[in-house]
Amino acid sequence: MKKIGFIGLGIMGKPMALNLVKAGYELTVYDLVAERMEELVKAGAQRGSSGKDVAARNEVVITMLPNSPHVREAVLGPNGVLEGARPGMILVDMSSIAPLASQEIAAKLREKNVAMLDAPVSGGEPKAIAGTLAIMVGGPEDTFEQVKGILAALGSSVTRVGEIGSGNVTKLANQIIVALNIAGMSEAMVLATKAGVNPESVFQAIRGGLAGSAVLDAKVPLALKGNFQPGFRIELHIKDLANALDTAHELGVPVPLSSVAMEIMQALKTDGKAGDDHGGIIQFYEQLAKVQVRGG
């Protein structure tokens, strides 16, 4: 399958789409913000006029959108993917949305003999640019096998975890772990700084031990510079944690630490920092401790 449609060209979607062009796929792109299509068109992609148009022209359509309502509108709404989809088309939704929403959308698509995978990603903008995302896929195994090669152009890890919706359950688990890692890192670095120990030295001392992690390596250097440019915005992590909390409550699963992380992010949002990278969680602790890790 060489013809692919791509809908949603934001921080993550644009570099992902560019990597598909570089991999030799014939790409048709669409975004509500027309200017976002310019770079892709210059790189060799074709411009779509709507979700319906993109679906009518391609065998596989990828969506990369902010949340459940945006995916529902793009797929099931007026001039959406479903209106243009032909039997046998595959929709790969790479957005991070509620698992139940994935299941509901997939059920509507099946009525038209269109298959769907939910395939959210982890790694943020840097790994989207590098094409080294971790991709967690839910949906039928035969459908997964048909698009696995396409996904390999976007990620270094492509794993089917179960049926439709399970990709987004896996992403929620991922986002809980990332949020709590960043919060723990933030507490530790602020404590070290307040105690008069150089946080850079603490980072170098612990990163090779059990406390070491991909989160630590990615976020501490940015915190030391006071660089909270996204990356992955706090407001998007709030969205993911809201989906995680809703899902956990529906299933009767206690998630007290996730609730605390959510309140920290909500406080930062109230303080005007919703657009900061989620590594900016450290600012919550800095404000309370009255110390700054940068230059600490």
C-alpha positions as a Markdown table, in Angstrom:
| # | Residue | x | y | z |
|---|---|---|---|---|
| 1 | Met | 0.0 | 0.0 | 0.0 |
| 2 | Lys | 1.8 | 3.1 | -1.2 |
| 3 | Lys | -1.1 | 5.6 | -1.2 |
| 4 | Ile | -1.8 | 7.1 | 2.2 |
| 5 | Gly | -3.9 | 9.9 | 3.5 |
| 6 | Phe | -2.9 | 11.9 | 6.6 |
| 7 | Ile | -5.2 | 14.1 | 8.6 |
| 8 | Gly | -3.9 | 16.3 | 11.4 |
| 9 | Leu | -0.6 | 18.2 | 10.9 |
| 10 | Gly | 0.2 | 19.6 | 14.4 |
| 11 | Ile | 3.3 | 19.3 | 16.4 |
| 12 | Met | 3.3 | 15.5 | 16.0 |
| 13 | Gly | 1.4 | 15.0 | 12.8 |
| 14 | Lys | 3.6 | 17.2 | 10.6 |
| 15 | Pro | 6.9 | 15.4 | 11.2 |
| 16 | Met | 5.2 | 12.0 | 11.0 |
| 17 | Ala | 3.7 | 12.9 | 7.6 |
| 18 | Leu | 7.1 | 14.2 | 6.4 |
| 19 | Asn | 8.7 | 10.9 | 7.3 |
| 20 | Leu | 6.1 | 9.0 | 5.2 |
| 21 | Val | 7.0 | 11.2 | 2.2 |
| 22 | Lys | 10.7 | 10.5 | 2.8 |
| 23 | Ala | 9.9 | 6.8 | 3.0 |
| 24 | Gly | 8.5 | 7.0 | -0.6 |
| 25 | Tyr | 4.7 | 6.9 | 0.1 |
| 26 | Glu | 2.3 | 8.9 | -2.0 |
| 27 | Leu | 0.7 | 11.1 | 0.6 |
| 28 | Thr | -2.5 | 13.2 | 0.6 |
| 29 | Val | -2.7 | 15.5 | 3.6 |
| 30 | Tyr | -5.4 | 17.6 | 5.2 |
| 31 | Asp | -5.6 | 19.9 | 8.2 |
| 32 | Leu | -8.3 | 22.5 | 9.2 |
| 33 | Val | -5.4 | 25.0 | 9.4 |
| 34 | Ala | -4.6 | 25.3 | 5.7 |
| 35 | Glu | -1.1 | 26.8 | 6.3 |
| 36 | Arg | 0.0 | 23.6 | 7.9 |
| 37 | Met | -0.3 | 21.8 | 4.6 |
| 38 | Glu | 2.2 | 24.0 | 2.8 |
| 39 | Glu | 5.4 | 22.3 | 4.0 |
| 40 | Leu | 4.1 | 18.9 | 3.1 |
| 41 | Val | 3.0 | 20.0 | -0.3 |
| 42 | Lys | 6.5 | 21.5 | -0.9 |
| 43 | Ala | 7.9 | 18.1 | 0.2 |
| 44 | Gly | 5.8 | 16.3 | -2.5 |
| 45 | Ala | 2.5 | 15.5 | -0.8 |
| 46 | Gln | -0.8 | 16.3 | -2.4 |
| 47 | Arg | -3.3 | 18.7 | -0.7 |
| 48 | Gly | -6.7 | 17.2 | 0.3 |
| 49 | Ser | -9.8 | 19.3 | 0.6 |
| 50 | Ser | -11.5 | 17.4 | 3.4 |
| 51 | Gly | -11.5 | 14.1 | 5.3 |
| 52 | Lys | -14.0 | 12.8 | 2.8 |
| 53 | Asp | -11.7 | 13.7 | -0.1 |
| 54 | Val | -8.6 | 12.2 | 1.6 |
| 55 | Ala | -10.5 | 8.9 | 2.2 |
| 56 | Ala | -11.8 | 8.7 | -1.3 |
| 57 | Arg | -8.3 | 8.9 | -2.7 |
| 58 | Asn | -6.5 | 6.5 | -0.5 |
| 59 | Glu | -6.3 | 2.9 | 0.7 |
| 60 | Val | -5.1 | 3.8 | 4.2 |
| 61 | Val | -5.9 | 7.0 | 6.1 |
| 62 | Ile | -4.0 | 8.1 | 9.3 |
| 63 | Thr | -5.5 | 10.5 | 11.7 |
| 64 | Met | -3.4 | 12.4 | 14.3 |
| 65 | Leu | -5.7 | 14.7 | 16.2 |
| 66 | Pro | -5.9 | 16.2 | 19.8 |
| 67 | Asn | -8.7 | 14.2 | 21.4 |
| 68 | Ser | -11.8 | 12.1 | 21.1 |
| 69 | Pro | -14.2 | 14.8 | 19.9 |
| 70 | His | -11.8 | 15.8 | 17.1 |
| 71 | Val | -11.4 | 12.3 | 15.9 |
| 72 | Arg | -15.2 | 11.7 | 15.9 |
| 73 | Glu | -15.7 | 14.9 | 13.9 |
| 74 | Ala | -13.0 | 14.1 | 11.4 |
| 75 | Val | -14.1 | 10.5 | 10.9 |
| 76 | Leu | -17.9 | 10.6 | 11.4 |
| 77 | Gly | -18.8 | 14.2 | 10.9 |
| 78 | Pro | -19.9 | 16.1 | 7.7 |
| 79 | Asn | -17.4 | 15.6 | 4.9 |
| 80 | Gly | -15.5 | 13.2 | 7.2 |
| 81 | Val | -13.6 | 10.1 | 6.5 |
| 82 | Leu | -16.6 | 7.8 | 6.6 |
| 83 | Glu | -18.3 | 9.7 | 3.8 |
| 84 | Gly | -15.4 | 9.1 | 1.4 |
| 85 | Ala | -14.3 | 5.7 | 2.6 |
| 86 | Arg | -14.6 | 2.7 | 0.3 |
| 87 | Pro | -15.0 | -0.9 | 1.6 |
| 88 | Gly | -11.6 | -2.3 | 2.4 |
| 89 | Met | -10.0 | 1.0 | 3.4 |
| 90 | Ile | -8.1 | 1.0 | 6.7 |
| 91 | Leu | -8.2 | 3.9 | 9.2 |
| 92 | Val | -5.2 | 4.1 | 11.5 |
| 93 | Asp | -6.0 | 6.6 | 14.3 |
| 94 | Met | -2.7 | 7.6 | 15.9 |
| 95 | Ser | -4.3 | 10.1 | 18.2 |
| 96 | Ser | -4.4 | 9.6 | 22.0 |
| 97 | Ile | -8.1 | 9.3 | 22.8 |
| 98 | Ala | -10.4 | 7.5 | 25.2 |
| 99 | Pro | -10.5 | 3.7 | 24.5 |
| 100 | Leu | -14.3 | 3.7 | 24.4 |
| 101 | Ala | -14.3 | 6.3 | 21.7 |
| 102 | Ser | -12.0 | 4.2 | 19.6 |
| 103 | Gln | -14.4 | 1.2 | 19.9 |
| 104 | Glu | -17.4 | 3.4 | 19.1 |
| 105 | Ile | -15.8 | 4.8 | 15.9 |
| 106 | Ala | -14.5 | 1.4 | 14.8 |
| 107 | Ala | -18.1 | 0.0 | 15.1 |
| 108 | Lys | -19.4 | 2.8 | 12.8 |
| 109 | Leu | -16.6 | 2.1 | 10.3 |
| 110 | Arg | -17.3 | -1.7 | 10.3 |
| 111 | Glu | -20.8 | -1.0 | 9.0 |
| 112 | Lys | -19.2 | 0.2 | 5.8 |
| 113 | Asn | -16.6 | -2.6 | 5.8 |
| 114 | Val | -13.8 | -0.2 | 6.8 |
| 115 | Ala | -11.2 | -1.6 | 9.3 |
| 116 | Met | -9.7 | 0.5 | 12.1 |
| 117 | Leu | -6.7 | 0.4 | 14.3 |
| 118 | Asp | -6.0 | 2.6 | 17.3 |
| 119 | Ala | -2.3 | 3.3 | 17.3 |
| 120 | Pro | -1.3 | 6.1 | 19.7 |
| 121 | Val | 2.4 | 7.0 | 20.1 |
| 122 | Ser | 4.9 | 7.9 | 22.7 |
| 123 | Gly | 8.1 | 9.9 | 22.3 |
| 124 | Gly | 7.0 | 13.5 | 21.7 |
| 125 | Glu | 8.1 | 15.8 | 18.9 |
| 126 | Pro | 11.8 | 14.8 | 18.9 |
| 127 | Lys | 11.0 | 11.1 | 18.2 |
| 128 | Ala | 8.3 | 12.1 | 15.8 |
| 129 | Ile | 10.9 | 14.0 | 13.8 |
| 130 | Ala | 13.5 | 11.2 | 14.1 |
| 131 | Gly | 10.9 | 8.5 | 13.1 |
| 132 | Thr | 11.6 | 6.6 | 16.3 |
| 133 | Leu | 8.3 | 6.7 | 18.1 |
| 134 | Ala | 6.9 | 3.9 | 20.2 |
| 135 | Ile | 3.6 | 2.8 | 18.6 |
| 136 | Met | 1.0 | 0.8 | 20.5 |
| 137 | Val | -1.6 | -0.8 | 18.3 |
| 138 | Gly | -5.1 | -2.2 | 19.0 |
| 139 | Gly | -7.2 | -3.9 | 16.3 |
| 140 | Pro | -7.5 | -7.0 | 14.2 |
| 141 | Glu | -4.2 | -8.8 | 13.6 |
| 142 | Asp | -4.7 | -9.1 | 9.9 |
| 143 | Thr | -5.3 | -5.4 | 9.6 |
| 144 | Phe | -2.2 | -4.7 | 11.7 |
| 145 | Glu | -0.1 | -6.9 | 9.4 |
| 146 | Gln | -1.2 | -4.9 | 6.3 |
| 147 | Val | 0.0 | -1.6 | 7.7 |
| 148 | Lys | 2.9 | -2.7 | 9.9 |
| 149 | Gly | 5.4 | -1.6 | 7.3 |
| 150 | Ile | 3.8 | 1.9 | 7.1 |
| 151 | Leu | 4.0 | 2.3 | 10.9 |
| 152 | Ala | 7.7 | 1.2 | 10.8 |
| 153 | Ala | 8.5 | 4.3 | 8.9 |
| 154 | Leu | 7.2 | 6.3 | 11.9 |
| 155 | Gly | 8.5 | 4.3 | 14.9 |
| 156 | Ser | 11.4 | 2.2 | 16.1 |
| 157 | Ser | 8.9 | 0.1 | 18.1 |
| 158 | Val | 5.6 | -1.1 | 16.7 |
| 159 | Thr | 3.6 | -3.4 | 18.9 |
| 160 | Arg | 0.1 | -4.8 | 18.6 |
| 161 | Val | -1.2 | -5.1 | 22.1 |
| 162 | Gly | -4.7 | -6.5 | 21.5 |
| 163 | Glu | -8.1 | -5.6 | 20.0 |
| 164 | Ile | -9.5 | -2.2 | 19.2 |
| 165 | Gly | -9.1 | 0.2 | 22.1 |
| 166 | Ser | -6.2 | -1.6 | 23.7 |
| 167 | Gly | -3.7 | 0.7 | 22.0 |
| 168 | Asn | -5.2 | 3.7 | 23.8 |
| 169 | Val | -5.4 | 1.7 | 27.1 |
| 170 | Thr | -1.6 | 1.1 | 26.7 |
| 171 | Lys | -1.1 | 4.8 | 26.0 |
| 172 | Leu | -3.0 | 5.7 | 29.1 |
| 173 | Ala | -0.7 | 3.4 | 31.1 |
| 174 | Asn | 2.3 | 5.1 | 29.4 |
| 175 | Gln | 1.1 | 8.6 | 30.3 |
| 176 | Ile | 0.5 | 7.7 | 33.9 |
| 177 | Ile | 4.1 | 6.4 | 34.2 |
| 178 | Val | 5.6 | 9.4 | 32.3 |
| 179 | Ala | 3.7 | 11.9 | 34.5 |
| 180 | Leu | 4.7 | 10.2 | 37.7 |
| 181 | Asn | 8.3 | 9.9 | 36.5 |
| 182 | Ile | 8.4 | 13.7 | 35.8 |
| 183 | Ala | 6.8 | 14.5 | 39.1 |
| 184 | Gly | 9.3 | 12.3 | 41.0 |
| 185 | Met | 12.2 | 13.8 | 39.1 |
| 186 | Ser | 11.0 | 17.3 | 39.9 |
| 187 | Glu | 10.7 | 16.6 | 43.6 |
| 188 | Ala | 14.2 | 15.1 | 43.7 |
| 189 | Met | 15.9 | 17.9 | 41.8 |
| 190 | Val | 14.2 | 20.6 | 43.8 |
| 191 | Leu | 15.2 | 18.9 | 47.0 |
| 192 | Ala | 18.8 | 18.6 | 45.9 |
| 193 | Thr | 18.9 | 22.2 | 44.9 |
| 194 | Lys | 17.4 | 23.5 | 48.1 |
| 195 | Ala | 19.9 | 21.4 | 50.1 |
| 196 | Gly | 22.7 | 23.1 | 48.2 |
| 197 | Val | 23.8 | 20.1 | 46.1 |
| 198 | Asn | 24.3 | 20.8 | 42.4 |
| 199 | Pro | 21.4 | 19.2 | 40.5 |
| 200 | Glu | 23.5 | 18.5 | 37.5 |
| 201 | Ser | 25.9 | 16.4 | 39.7 |
| 202 | Val | 22.9 | 14.6 | 41.2 |
| 203 | Phe | 21.6 | 13.8 | 37.7 |
| 204 | Gln | 24.9 | 12.4 | 36.6 |
| 205 | Ala | 25.3 | 10.4 | 39.8 |
| 206 | Ile | 21.9 | 8.6 | 39.6 |
| 207 | Arg | 21.2 | 8.3 | 35.9 |
| 208 | Gly | 23.1 | 5.0 | 35.6 |
| 209 | Gly | 21.4 | 3.4 | 38.6 |
| 210 | Leu | 17.9 | 2.1 | 39.3 |
| 211 | Ala | 16.5 | 5.7 | 39.3 |
| 212 | Gly | 17.7 | 6.2 | 35.7 |
| 213 | Ser | 15.1 | 6.4 | 33.0 |
| 214 | Ala | 14.3 | 7.7 | 29.6 |
| 215 | Val | 12.3 | 10.4 | 31.3 |
| 216 | Leu | 15.2 | 11.4 | 33.5 |
| 217 | Asp | 17.6 | 11.6 | 30.5 |
| 218 | Ala | 15.1 | 13.6 | 28.4 |
| 219 | Lys | 13.8 | 16.1 | 31.0 |
| 220 | Val | 16.5 | 16.9 | 33.5 |
| 221 | Pro | 18.8 | 18.6 | 30.9 |
| 222 | Leu | 15.9 | 20.8 | 29.8 |
| 223 | Ala | 15.0 | 21.6 | 33.4 |
| 224 | Leu | 18.6 | 22.6 | 34.1 |
| 225 | Lys | 18.3 | 25.1 | 31.3 |
| 226 | Gly | 14.8 | 26.3 | 32.2 |
| 227 | Asn | 13.7 | 25.2 | 28.7 |
| 228 | Phe | 10.1 | 24.3 | 28.8 |
| 229 | Gln | 9.3 | 24.7 | 25.1 |
| 230 | Pro | 7.1 | 21.8 | 24.0 |
| 231 | Gly | 7.7 | 18.9 | 23.3 |
| 232 | Phe | 4.5 | 17.6 | 24.7 |
| 233 | Arg | 2.4 | 20.3 | 26.2 |
| 234 | Ile | 1.0 | 20.1 | 29.8 |
| 235 | Glu | -2.5 | 20.7 | 28.5 |
| 236 | Leu | -2.2 | 17.6 | 26.3 |
| 237 | His | -1.0 | 15.5 | 29.3 |
| 238 | Ile | -4.0 | 16.8 | 31.2 |
| 239 | Lys | -6.2 | 15.5 | 28.5 |
| 240 | Asp | -4.5 | 12.1 | 28.6 |
| 241 | Leu | -4.7 | 11.9 | 32.4 |
| 242 | Ala | -8.4 | 12.9 | 32.2 |
| 243 | Asn | -9.0 | 9.9 | 29.9 |
| 244 | Ala | -6.9 | 7.7 | 32.3 |
| 245 | Leu | -8.9 | 8.8 | 35.3 |
| 246 | Asp | -12.2 | 8.4 | 33.5 |
| 247 | Thr | -11.3 | 4.9 | 32.3 |
| 248 | Ala | -9.9 | 3.9 | 35.7 |
| 249 | His | -13.1 | 5.1 | 37.5 |
| 250 | Glu | -15.3 | 3.2 | 35.0 |
| 251 | Leu | -13.3 | 0.0 | 35.8 |
| 252 | Gly | -13.1 | 0.5 | 39.5 |
| 253 | Val | -9.3 | 0.9 | 39.5 |
| 254 | Pro | -7.7 | 3.2 | 42.1 |
| 255 | Val | -5.2 | 5.7 | 40.7 |
| 256 | Pro | -4.4 | 8.1 | 43.6 |
| 257 | Leu | -1.0 | 9.1 | 42.3 |
| 258 | Ser | -2.4 | 9.9 | 38.8 |
| 259 | Ser | -4.9 | 12.1 | 40.6 |
| 260 | Val | -2.1 | 14.0 | 42.3 |
| 261 | Ala | -0.2 | 14.5 | 39.1 |
| 262 | Met | -3.4 | 15.8 | 37.5 |
| 263 | Glu | -3.9 | 18.4 | 40.2 |
| 264 | Ile | -0.2 | 19.6 | 39.8 |
| 265 | Met | -0.8 | 20.0 | 36.1 |
| 266 | Gln | -4.1 | 21.8 | 36.7 |
| 267 | Ala | -2.4 | 24.2 | 39.0 |
| 268 | Leu | 0.2 | 25.0 | 36.4 |
| 269 | Lys | -2.5 | 25.5 | 33.8 |
| 270 | Thr | -4.2 | 28.0 | 36.1 |
| 271 | Asp | -0.8 | 29.7 | 36.4 |
| 272 | Gly | -0.7 | 30.2 | 32.6 |
| 273 | Lys | 1.7 | 27.3 | 31.8 |
| 274 | Ala | -0.6 | 25.0 | 29.9 |
| 275 | Gly | 1.5 | 25.4 | 26.8 |
| 276 | Asp | 4.7 | 24.5 | 28.5 |
| 277 | Asp | 6.4 | 21.1 | 28.0 |
| 278 | His | 5.3 | 18.6 | 30.6 |
| 279 | Gly | 8.8 | 18.7 | 32.0 |
| 280 | Gly | 7.6 | 22.1 | 33.3 |
| 281 | Ile | 6.0 | 20.2 | 36.1 |
| 282 | Ile | 9.2 | 21.0 | 38.0 |
| 283 | Gln | 8.0 | 24.7 | 38.2 |
| 284 | Phe | 5.2 | 23.7 | 40.6 |
| 285 | Tyr | 7.8 | 22.4 | 43.1 |
| 286 | Glu | 10.2 | 25.3 | 42.4 |
| 287 | Gln | 7.5 | 27.8 | 43.3 |
| 288 | Leu | 6.6 | 26.0 | 46.6 |
| 289 | Ala | 10.2 | 25.5 | 47.6 |
| 290 | Lys | 11.2 | 29.0 | 46.5 |
| 291 | Val | 14.2 | 27.8 | 44.6 |
| 292 | Gln | 15.1 | 27.3 | 40.9 |
| 293 | Val | 16.8 | 24.2 | 39.7 |
| 294 | Arg | 18.2 | 26.1 | 36.6 |
| 295 | Gly | 21.6 | 27.4 | 37.6 |
| 296 | Gly | 21.1 | 25.6 | 41.0 |
